[in-house]
Amino acid sequence: MIVWLNGTFGAGKTTAAHELLDLLPGSTLYDPELLGSGLRLMLPAKRFEEVDDYQDLPSWRRMVVDTAAALLTEVPGPLVTPMTLLRQEYRDEIFGALAARRIPVRHVLLHAEETILRERIANREEIPGDADANASVRRWSLEHLEPYARALDWLKGDAHVVDTSALTPRQTAERIAEAVRTGAGACDIVQTPEPTAETLAAGVLLFDDQNRVLLVDPTYKPGWEFPGGIVEPGEAPAHAGIREVAEELGIQLPRAPRLLVLDWEAPNPPGFGGLRLLYDGGTLSGDRIHDLLLPGAELRAWRFVTESEAETLLPPIRWNRLHWALRARERGCPLHLEAGVPVG
């Protein structure tokens, strides 16, 4: 298990984490900031000039998960992880990958009012005796108060909140330990196993009366997606699409959807690639759209979008697949793609 202590600078994550080690038997401190420091030593300086924060590095986010999994093979108890995580898509990527490895997460937000945070930051001395370095750390911490305020809505909806305004570090740790014992802060994310070989996946495009396409926002991975998923062993791909639409959205398709695109996705480590099929699920009436379900453990949101709007939401490989699927729908003839490029 990972007990992820979130919150901005001054909330008391590090001090509470050290106290928590005494209250959770067998627990170990796991600080992903050390991975960021290591990457600064190993990656070219130019790479860091391209990002605002080491959290923006895909390598850091992957290392957080891989290192946690490795540590849990060495230690008996939970990992206590004091780490600010304000971007929801990064939370999705990290917590979703942990869920895929069957590693449960307790997400706890340590919160204090801004006036208290500013007072704590002003009195913070990160490097004793180095006035310039401490001033730089304080400026950097204060700059993160605004992003924290913007992230509060999703953080409070996702995590168990402990208000540290009037608590000592020990009292904060006791509140966290009690929350962990009662299961508070559990991240109810669909645990999709990581693929170990090429996979076959089926997606279904659903449209409204304005010919906009339905996209969904999964909780367990970053980026928007089409309804659908991995085809199970022995399952017909079209049937898999029907099943996934019913499970994800509560929509029962009246007939087998029509194939639009078959795309061979090249392996791109750590991914294995495979075949990706997109089907035409037809147009949904207003009543059926009104009845769309939204399982919280799997999907955060859904929306109908135009093709140009989809380009801003989908990762490039998925948008390219959608682009050709819409062309196939216009022509009434399915398309065969290899690595996103039409064949023939």
Secondary structure, 3 states (H helix, E strand, C coil): CEEEEECCCCCCHHHHHHHHHHHCCCCEECCCHHHHHHHHHHCCHHHHHCCCCHHHCHHHHHHHHHHHHHHCCCCCCCEEEECCCCCHHHHHHHHHHHHHCCCCEEEEEEECCHHHHHHHHHCCCCCCCCHHHHHHHHHHHHHCHHHHHHHHHHHHHHCEEEECCCCCHHHHHHHHHHHHHHCCCECCCCCCCCCCCCEEEEEEEEECCCCCEEEEEECCCCCCECCEEECCCCCCHHHHHHHHHHHHHCCCCCCCCEEEEEEEECCCCCCCCEEEEEEEEEECCHHHHHCCCCCCCCEEEEEEECHHHHHHHCCHHHHHHHHHHHHHHHHCCCEEEECCEECC
